[in-house]
Amino acid sequence: MSSREPGKLSLTATLLFGAGALCLVGGSVTLADDLAVRGWSSVAGRVLSSEVTSETSSRTHAASGRSVTRTRYRADVEYEYSVDGTQFVGTRVSRANVDHLAEDPAAAIVARYPPGGRIDVYYDPDDASTAVLNNEVAGTGFSGLGLGALFVLAAVGLKIGSRF
């Protein structure tokens, strides 16, 4: 490495550290929210409707002029439940409802929740109108923590390596 590059190396390490810190904070918040859902109360509910919906979008890449079309699939599930005599309707399957690039994952979710089926609904005890059907911890919080740790370690490695 030439003597002109320490500034670039320091900037790279600082940017990596900053990105890592953001990922660590975001991952921590997401994981904390996911863990909170695990403690929500549950009641019996009933599936009102369940279907796979899709949305197709197109865009043109500026550099190549190539058009790209992408279809995203979503499991749309509507259910009803009652808390302390108040009826609610929910649509969230999990805390992180996601779109899928293939139809099969969305279809698998829909198959688990057929219309008319009895289900467990997990609701926020502080706001019973907020509910999910799946209260398991998603991997997104762990992914953010892992990526953040990787960036921070890379930044530290660059700083340590620049001393030799």
C-alpha atoms as one frame of an Amber mdcrd trajectory, in Angstrom:
protein
   0.000   0.000   0.000   1.438   3.386  -0.899   1.812   6.262   1.554  -0.959
   8.203  -0.257  -3.710   5.718   0.675  -4.057   5.918   4.483  -6.721   8.637
   4.164  -8.792   6.490   1.808  -8.349   3.518   4.115  -9.449   5.585   7.116
 -12.517   6.855   5.219 -13.417   3.300   4.182 -13.063   2.081   7.772 -15.216
   4.971   9.037 -17.933   4.280   6.447 -17.892   0.556   7.250 -18.104   1.295
  10.952 -21.021   3.707  10.410 -22.892   1.219   8.223 -22.242  -1.481  10.799
 -23.533   0.681  13.613 -26.729   1.438  11.662 -27.254  -2.269  10.938 -26.661
  -3.140  14.600 -29.202  -0.543  15.776 -31.768  -1.554  13.140 -31.284  -5.247
  13.860 -31.614  -4.663  17.600 -34.855  -2.707  17.191 -36.310  -5.313  14.821
 -35.325  -8.178  17.107 -36.772  -6.401  20.156 -40.073  -5.866  18.303 -40.113
  -9.519  17.181 -39.477 -10.709  20.739 -42.239  -8.446  22.073 -44.744 -10.133
  19.735 -43.806 -13.484  21.308 -45.312 -12.198  24.555 -48.597 -10.999  23.086
 -51.875 -12.492  24.319 -53.776 -14.935  22.119 -57.445 -15.525  21.374 -59.342
 -17.773  19.000 -60.219 -16.275  15.642 -61.661 -17.207  12.263 -60.267 -16.699
   8.769 -62.604 -14.584   6.641 -60.669 -14.732   3.377 -57.333 -15.969   2.137
 -55.847 -15.568  -1.322 -52.638 -14.998  -3.229 -52.489 -11.623  -4.923 -49.841
 -10.412  -7.321 -48.503  -7.122  -8.562 -46.418  -6.757 -11.691 -44.185  -3.760
 -12.251 -41.812  -2.794 -15.028 -38.919  -0.431 -15.130 -36.245   0.494 -17.634
 -32.602   0.582 -16.659 -31.177   3.970 -17.573 -27.728   2.701 -18.552 -28.722
  -0.297 -20.680 -32.185   0.764 -21.812 -33.349  -2.757 -20.959 -36.836  -3.188
 -19.565 -37.269  -5.473 -16.556 -40.627  -6.822 -15.438 -41.040  -8.253 -11.950
 -44.043  -9.901 -10.346 -44.382  -9.985  -6.573 -46.788 -12.274  -4.743 -48.450
 -11.695  -1.389 -50.597 -13.831   0.891 -53.627 -11.676   1.702 -55.364 -13.134
   4.752 -58.240 -11.436   6.543 -59.440 -12.729   9.893 -61.707 -11.772  12.761
 -61.203 -12.042  16.494 -62.724 -10.655  19.656 -61.033  -9.173  22.734 -63.120
  -8.294  25.801 -66.304  -8.250  23.730 -64.899  -5.976  20.998 -64.744  -7.451
  17.489 -61.651  -6.804  15.358 -60.597  -7.629  11.808 -56.916  -8.206  11.084
 -54.840  -8.666   7.948 -51.290  -9.193   9.204 -50.008 -12.749   9.061 -46.736
 -11.852  10.763 -45.042  -8.726  12.045 -43.083  -8.508   8.814 -45.570  -9.166
   6.007 -43.416  -9.654   2.937 -43.860  -9.907  -0.781 -42.432 -12.997  -2.482
 -40.725 -13.250  -5.864 -42.329 -16.665  -6.456 -45.952 -17.681  -6.008 -45.252
 -20.868  -3.998 -44.289 -19.250  -0.661 -47.392 -17.041  -0.718 -49.552 -20.035
  -1.693 -48.128 -22.039   1.230 -49.183 -19.298   3.658 -52.674 -19.144   2.123
 -52.968 -22.945   2.421 -52.318 -22.678   6.188 -55.218 -20.243   6.611 -58.242
 -21.470   4.609 -61.418 -19.346   4.758 -63.611 -20.398   7.680 -60.675 -21.994
   9.500 -60.202 -21.528  13.223 -56.922 -19.865  14.163 -54.951 -18.474  17.082
 -54.643 -14.696  16.856 -51.882 -12.941  18.803 -52.780  -9.375  19.721 -50.937
  -6.513  21.364 -52.289  -6.225  24.919 -51.750  -2.440  24.763 -53.655  -2.136
  21.450 -55.941  -5.084  20.683 -56.500  -3.818  17.122 -52.882  -4.784  16.337
 -52.632  -8.517  15.718 -50.742 -11.253  13.862 -51.299 -14.940  13.169 -47.648
 -15.958  13.400 -45.779 -14.706  16.451 -42.474 -16.438  15.732 -39.266 -14.440
  15.534 -38.320 -13.646  11.934 -34.686 -13.771  10.863 -34.459 -10.117   9.847
 -33.320  -8.878  13.263 -30.600 -11.515  13.412 -29.559 -10.660   9.845 -29.167
  -6.995  10.744 -27.114  -7.861  13.808 -24.894 -10.245  11.846 -24.335  -7.819
   8.982 -23.646  -4.984  11.417 -21.101  -7.073  13.309 -19.419  -8.022  10.029
 -19.113  -4.369   8.961 -17.782  -3.281  12.356 -15.231  -6.115  12.394 -14.147
  -5.220   8.851 -13.676  -1.590   9.897 -11.643  -2.614  12.943  -9.590  -4.972
  10.775  -8.829  -2.180   8.317  -7.754   0.140  11.124  -5.553  -2.501  12.746
  -4.155  -3.633   9.387  -3.247  -0.065   8.433  -0.845   0.110  11.370   1.398
  -2.632   9.952
